[in-house]
């Protein structure tokens, strides 16, 4: 198990190695999809029995991926 950011882990034995919230089997893509679809943080917290901090860890991880992204344009 590898903690990629505080609160987010990757373990090849959990969810086929997808990033999950530490201490759960909740994949980050599920949380991000719910938020992107219009669910409030409170709804996600309640539905998946998470803490606000766990949802924020998901957002921090997503932000770190976007920050590392390299954009190449063609002209």
C-alpha positions as CSV (number, residue, x, y, z in Angstrom):
1,X,0.0,0.0,0.0
2,X,1.3,3.4,-1.0
3,X,-0.1,6.7,0.3
4,X,0.1,9.1,-2.6
5,X,-1.2,12.1,-0.7
6,X,-2.3,12.2,2.9
7,X,-5.6,10.3,3.0
8,X,-5.3,8.6,-0.4
9,X,-3.8,5.2,-1.0
10,X,-3.1,2.9,-3.9
11,X,-3.0,-0.8,-3.2
12,X,-3.0,-3.4,-6.0
13,X,-5.2,-5.6,-3.7
14,X,-7.9,-3.0,-3.3
15,X,-10.1,-1.9,-6.3
16,X,-7.6,-3.2,-8.8
17,X,-5.0,-0.7,-7.8
18,X,-7.1,2.4,-8.2
19,X,-6.7,5.3,-5.8
20,X,-9.0,5.0,-2.8
21,X,-9.7,6.9,0.3
22,X,-7.4,5.6,3.0
23,X,-9.2,3.1,5.3
24,X,-12.0,2.5,2.8
25,X,-12.6,0.8,-0.5
26,X,-14.2,4.0,-1.9
27,X,-12.5,4.9,-5.2
28,X,-11.7,8.5,-5.8
29,X,-13.3,8.4,-9.2
30,X,-16.6,7.7,-7.5
31,X,-16.3,10.6,-5.1
32,X,-15.1,13.0,-7.9
33,X,-17.9,11.8,-10.2
34,X,-20.5,12.5,-7.6
35,X,-19.2,16.0,-6.9
36,X,-18.9,16.7,-10.6
37,X,-22.5,15.5,-11.1
38,X,-23.7,18.1,-8.7
39,X,-23.8,16.2,-5.3
40,X,-22.9,18.3,-2.4
41,X,-20.0,17.4,-0.1
42,X,-22.5,16.7,2.6
43,X,-24.4,14.3,0.4
44,X,-21.2,12.4,-0.5
45,X,-20.1,12.3,3.1
46,X,-23.4,10.9,4.2
47,X,-23.9,8.4,1.3
48,X,-20.4,6.8,1.6
49,X,-19.9,7.3,5.4
50,X,-16.8,9.5,4.8
51,X,-15.5,12.5,6.7
52,X,-15.3,16.0,5.2
53,X,-11.5,15.6,5.4
54,X,-11.6,12.4,3.3
55,X,-13.5,14.2,0.6
56,X,-11.0,17.1,0.7
57,X,-8.2,14.5,0.4
58,X,-9.8,13.3,-2.8
59,X,-9.9,16.9,-4.2
60,X,-6.2,17.4,-3.2
61,X,-5.2,14.3,-5.1
62,X,-7.1,15.4,-8.2
63,X,-5.6,18.8,-8.0
64,X,-2.1,17.4,-7.8
65,X,-2.7,15.3,-10.9
66,X,-3.9,18.4,-12.8
67,X,-0.9,20.4,-11.6
68,X,1.5,17.8,-12.9
69,X,-0.2,17.5,-16.3
70,X,1.7,18.7,-19.3
71,X,-0.2,20.3,-22.1
72,X,1.2,20.2,-25.6
73,X,-0.4,22.2,-28.3
74,X,-0.1,21.8,-32.0
75,X,-0.2,24.6,-34.4
